[in-house]
């Protein structure tokens, strides 16, 4: 038999084997890291709302998305290790619940996107450059609404003086 034909046959088998192995690799699901100071039980309602929002977008935990849950169980000194663990797992995004976990996640990574669950004043605390254009790798929700402060002060004056309209 011709050596060229044998070589071609072996190459064909190796190439076919590579494609077969590539086709059998499991699908990589998006991975979300969830970081909180409080226990997951204390956050049960928020976690269920989070899961519901994901389901509305077509993501079901364990079916087409993986969520890595990390809770410091009220121990602030554990947050950095938990955030670092999420970074080492190479999650696609970190969802932080509260300003302290957001700050710690920011220390742990400058590349993985961080979505803060809420922060009273993310601009004032240095988490983001501005609410309109956060910059960096952090975005999310803020309870700060400077345009409402004047109206809130006005209502407070009315309530304290008994002149609510």
DOKEDREN-185126 format. One record per residue (C-alpha): residue number from 1; x, y, z. Coordinates in Angstrom, 2 decimals. Layout:
ATOM num      c1      c2      c3
ATOM NUM       X       Y       Z
...
***
This chain:
ATOM num      c1      c2      c3
ATOM   1    0.00    0.00    0.00
ATOM   2    1.19    3.52   -0.74
ATOM   3    2.68    5.42    2.27
ATOM   4    0.96    8.63    1.13
ATOM   5   -2.47    6.98    1.27
ATOM   6   -1.76    5.57    4.76
ATOM   7   -0.57    9.01    5.94
ATOM   8   -3.67   10.68    4.49
ATOM   9   -5.92    8.10    6.16
ATOM  10   -4.22    8.63    9.54
ATOM  11   -4.50   12.43    9.23
ATOM  12   -8.16   12.10    8.32
ATOM  13   -8.79    9.90   11.37
ATOM  14   -6.98   12.34   13.67
ATOM  15   -8.90   15.33   12.29
ATOM  16  -12.21   13.45   12.60
ATOM  17  -11.32   12.48   16.17
ATOM  18  -10.56   16.12   17.06
ATOM  19  -13.89   17.29   15.66
ATOM  20  -15.74   14.52   17.51
ATOM  21  -14.04   15.45   20.79
ATOM  22  -14.85   19.10   20.21
ATOM  23  -18.51   18.33   19.54
ATOM  24  -18.81   16.36   22.80
ATOM  25  -17.63   19.16   25.08
ATOM  26  -20.39   20.39   27.39
ATOM  27  -22.04   23.72   26.73
ATOM  28  -20.60   26.51   28.85
ATOM  29  -23.37   28.20   30.79
ATOM  30  -23.09   31.81   31.92
ATOM  31  -21.93   32.02   35.55
ATOM  32  -23.18   34.67   37.95
ATOM  33  -21.48   35.28   41.26
ATOM  34  -23.79   36.60   44.00
ATOM  35  -22.05   38.34   46.92
ATOM  36  -23.81   39.39   50.12
ATOM  37  -22.95   40.23   53.72
ATOM  38  -26.22   38.81   55.05
ATOM  39  -27.13   35.14   55.03
ATOM  40  -28.96   33.81   52.01
ATOM  41  -31.91   32.98   54.27
ATOM  42  -32.11   36.64   55.33
ATOM  43  -32.15   37.60   51.62
ATOM  44  -34.70   34.95   50.59
ATOM  45  -37.27   37.40   49.18
ATOM  46  -34.64   39.31   47.20
ATOM  47  -33.08   36.09   45.94
ATOM  48  -36.44   34.83   44.77
ATOM  49  -37.06   38.15   42.98
ATOM  50  -33.61   37.82   41.39
ATOM  51  -34.40   34.28   40.19
ATOM  52  -37.78   35.44   38.92
ATOM  53  -36.14   38.24   36.91
ATOM  54  -33.71   35.75   35.41
ATOM  55  -36.59   33.40   34.50
ATOM  56  -38.36   36.33   32.80
ATOM  57  -35.24   36.66   30.64
ATOM  58  -35.23   32.92   29.89
ATOM  59  -32.54   31.88   32.39
ATOM  60  -33.21   29.03   34.79
ATOM  61  -30.64   28.16   37.42
ATOM  62  -29.18   24.72   36.80
ATOM  63  -30.67   24.50   33.30
ATOM  64  -28.94   27.26   31.32
ATOM  65  -27.21   29.40   33.94
ATOM  66  -25.04   28.78   37.00
ATOM  67  -25.23   30.97   40.09
ATOM  68  -22.40   30.87   42.59
ATOM  69  -23.93   32.01   45.89
ATOM  70  -21.55   33.57   48.43
ATOM  71  -22.64   34.96   51.78
ATOM  72  -20.44   36.30   54.57
ATOM  73  -23.15   35.33   57.09
ATOM  74  -22.83   38.75   58.71
ATOM  75  -19.03   38.54   59.01
ATOM  76  -17.64   41.48   57.03
ATOM  77  -14.07   40.18   57.29
ATOM  78  -15.03   37.18   55.11
ATOM  79  -16.16   39.29   52.13
ATOM  80  -12.79   39.71   50.43
ATOM  81  -12.09   35.96   50.46
ATOM  82  -15.56   35.29   49.05
ATOM  83  -15.14   37.92   46.32
ATOM  84  -11.71   36.52   45.46
ATOM  85  -13.24   33.06   45.25
ATOM  86  -15.78   34.33   42.70
ATOM  87  -12.99   35.96   40.68
ATOM  88  -10.97   32.72   40.72
ATOM  89  -14.05   30.83   39.49
ATOM  90  -14.04   33.21   36.51
ATOM  91  -17.69   34.15   36.86
ATOM  92  -19.07   36.26   34.02
ATOM  93  -20.59   38.87   36.34
ATOM  94  -20.75   39.57   40.07
ATOM  95  -24.03   40.73   41.59
ATOM  96  -23.35   42.48   44.88
ATOM  97  -26.06   43.16   47.37
ATOM  98  -25.23   46.34   49.27
ATOM  99  -22.48   48.95   49.23
ATOM 100  -19.95   46.98   51.29
ATOM 101  -19.95   43.87   49.05
ATOM 102  -19.73   46.17   46.01
ATOM 103  -16.70   47.94   47.46
ATOM 104  -15.03   44.59   48.24
ATOM 105  -15.84   43.16   44.79
ATOM 106  -14.27   46.28   43.26
ATOM 107  -11.08   45.53   45.23
ATOM 108  -11.12   41.93   43.98
ATOM 109  -11.50   42.69   40.26
ATOM 110  -11.26   45.53   37.78
ATOM 111  -12.33   43.40   34.81
ATOM 112  -15.35   41.29   35.78
ATOM 113  -18.55   43.36   35.52
ATOM 114  -20.15   44.12   38.89
ATOM 115  -23.86   44.86   39.20
ATOM 116  -24.65   46.46   42.55
ATOM 117  -28.04   45.60   43.97
ATOM 118  -28.27   49.03   45.55
ATOM 119  -26.11   51.79   46.93
ATOM 120  -27.34   54.95   48.61
ATOM 121  -24.73   57.17   46.98
ATOM 122  -22.44   55.30   44.57
ATOM 123  -20.98   58.56   43.21
ATOM 124  -20.23   59.98   46.66
ATOM 125  -18.72   56.69   47.82
ATOM 126  -16.47   56.52   44.74
ATOM 127  -18.02   53.37   43.28
ATOM 128  -18.91   55.07   39.98
ATOM 129  -18.01   58.28   38.18
ATOM 130  -21.64   59.33   37.65
ATOM 131  -25.09   57.77   37.64
ATOM 132  -25.54   58.43   33.92
ATOM 133  -22.10   57.09   32.96
ATOM 134  -20.73   54.89   35.74
ATOM 135  -17.52   53.97   33.89
ATOM 136  -15.25   51.16   35.04
ATOM 137  -16.75   47.75   35.66
ATOM 138  -19.56   48.72   38.06
ATOM 139  -23.18   49.50   37.30
ATOM 140  -26.48   48.88   39.05
ATOM 141  -29.12   50.48   41.22
ATOM 142  -28.97   53.50   43.47
ATOM 143  -31.49   54.83   45.93
ATOM 144  -30.00   58.30   45.44
ATOM 145  -32.27   60.72   43.63
ATOM 146  -30.91   64.26   44.06
ATOM 147  -33.72   65.73   42.01
ATOM 148  -36.19   64.51   44.66
ATOM 149  -34.33   65.95   47.64
ATOM 150  -35.94   69.39   47.33
ATOM 151  -39.43   67.89   47.13
ATOM 152  -38.73   65.60   50.09
ATOM 153  -37.54   68.57   52.17
ATOM 154  -40.66   70.51   51.21
ATOM 155  -42.90   67.59   52.26
ATOM 156  -40.99   67.20   55.53
ATOM 157  -41.57   70.91   56.34
ATOM 158  -45.28   70.54   55.56
ATOM 159  -45.64   67.44   57.74
ATOM 160  -43.73   68.95   60.65
ATOM 161  -45.78   72.13   60.52
ATOM 162  -49.07   70.29   60.14
ATOM 163  -49.82   71.93   56.75
ATOM 164  -49.99   68.85   54.52
ATOM 165  -51.99   69.64   51.41
***
